[in-house]
Amino acid sequence: MSTGLPSSDPFVRKGQMICSISDLQSGGRAFRFDVLCGDLVAFPGMNADPDDHLPAFMIQFENQYFAYLNRCAHVAMQLDWNPGQIFDQEQKYLVCATHYAVYEPQTGRCIQGPCPKGAKLISLPITIKDNDIYFGAL
Ligand code: FES
């Protein structure tokens, strides 16, 4: 499941800071980062080595913050049109650049496109403390 491509995105382990809330605007550019497969709870289709880095992103939507693996529920491709550009033009939905699957930003649920019925993005747990966002519980 690893992209195999070198990434310049920051690598964040569980308990480490992802970004500050000031780095994100509602419906704006996503903050991209990488996580370690071994830090994730197993999910359907997970077959990566525990040492693999997986791409992820953080977004703000209507003053709420969400983190997901950057992995489309249709095919395990990153969603971005350009790095960090995942929201549609109306800044209401996340859209995969490959075959245009549309996702609700607050649930990760696929609501349109070629995903299997009931498919979702894989959500990552976050904790917000002192205006900073951390991966997992503190
Ligand atoms: S890979 Fe995302 S819609 Fe097909």
Residues whose N, C-alpha, C, O or C-beta is under 5 A from the ligand:
A	BS01	FES	C72 H74 V75 M77 C96 T98 H99 Y100 A101
